[in-house]
Amino acid sequence: MFDFHPQLKQRFAALRTGAEFFSLRYVRESGQYLSVRKNVAEPPSFSRDEGAMLTVRVNGVEAYAATNDLSQQGLQAALERAEQQARRLKPHALLDLREQAVSSDRADYFSPNLDRAFPSLSDCYQLLGAESAAVPRDERLVNWQVSLGITQVEQIYLSSAGAELRQAQRFVYPGMDVTAYDGSDSQTRSLGRENFGQQGGDDVISRCGLIGAGAQVADQALQLLLAPNTPAGKRDLLLMPDQMMLQIHESIGHPLELDRILGDERNYAGTSFVKTEDFGRLQYGSKLLNVTFDPDIPEELASYGHDDDGTPASKQFLIREGLLVRPLGGALSQFRAGMDGVANSRACGWNRPPIDRMANLNIEPGDRSLEQLIGGIEHGVLMSTNRSWSIDDARNKFQFGCEWGQLIENGELKGVVKNPNYRGISAQFWGNLSAVGDARTLKVLGTPNCGKGEPNQVIRVGHASPACVFSNIDVFGGDA
């Protein structure tokens, strides 16, 4: 671990530049993806990437250049390109960054259980094969897959101000899906995959619930095939954590990214219905809504000690008792807007600059058990596991679909319904939050593929959430 650090530090010290500040961010990432489809092991996929980003500040103007040539000459050449770019940009600069603070911190950060070896390739395939074989023989079960993705990232940040930050992390993504088909309809039930990822070792596989899940996931796919469509109309809506994460992501996370609010993303990923003057004034949701940026939950996907600009990360409330109090803005956006933000300046790799990104964006638990949440609903529907989403470019009006639904009548769970969908407007939907589950209902989830930026960056985002109830929501089925 960090075997290249001594050489990198020596080469950084030997760099020469006329910049008043410069930094280097080195990233080495390796990954493997394994899958078993219908009891047949597919070939493993491996990846490896390594390089560095050099950033300079010249007369208050910042610029950067990336390289995968990590020799002394390669790093020096990248630094010189960045300095030349900064000087060319000076006549056009919108900001003078000479007064913006820079990091001089020194620290290490590690994923939990990183010192424990991950199971061998053979052991992983054996585990995946066992779950695949547990899917029962039924001609209606036409496809199934069990998979496991593992990514390891080593990052070193050095700066001329004396910063020396190292992070070593391992991300694990277990998953399974089963598709049932009866000749006229198909239904898929899944576990993990795009909505479950954590930092750690093989303990993540156990926490996901993958072990022993084959028969249950297949049974639920068959139940959906036989189920009626979700009825249309206004109902109370109980969202389970694996759907709450998508709801948080799209209708809180992206709207609160400060660079988007300042207009940076409008020609690509859209704008936000939130304005800078809304902070401290806008009632974003009911008083039950408490949303935090929290980098301190060890297993959550985007936990870290410092962001990619070297800013120390700490838990902060973005929404407290429904009131919008703080944006998702890193150091540069904070400087631009004159607002407090959080340490969420992040890049997806060595050849991308850090920008404002969601990291761990969580809803704080309330005081209701799952039984109490269900018991408080007279006429409603439970929905779980996202399968489709659509939201406008201001991140306001949305329509989301789920895999699994169950009706709730007079405080009791009733039959399964398929094709459950709901729609709403972010600015109103969170105001209808009427009950929040306790810590026993909370799950730590996350996605590896949040996209944003030009050129595009796909990055890991964590979401921890309890189950939540929303009153009087427009729900509908697949035939609506």
Secondary structure, DSSP 8 states (H G I E B T S, - for coil): --TTHHHHHHHHHT---S-SEEEEEEEEEEEEEEEEETTEE---EEEEEEEEEEEEEETTEEEEEEES--SHHHHHHHHHHHHHHHHHHGGG-S--GGGS-----EEEEE-TTTTS----HHHHHHHHHHHHHTS---TTEEEEEEEEEEEEEEEEEEETT--EEEEEEEEEEEEEEEEEE-SS-EEEEEEEGGG--EESSTHHHHHHT-TT-HHHHHHHHHHHHHS-B---EEEEEEE-HHHHHHHHIIIIIGGGBHHHHTTTTTTTT---S--GGGTTT-B-S-TT--EEE-TT-TTSTT--SB-TTS-B---EEEEETTEE---B--HHHHHHHT----S-EE-SSTTS--EE---BEEE---SB-HHHHHHT-SEEEEEEEEEEEEE-TTS-EEEEEEEEEEEEETTEEEEEEBS-EEEEEHHHHGGGEEEEB-GGG-EEEEEEEEEETTTTEEEEEEEEE--EEEEEEEEE-TT-
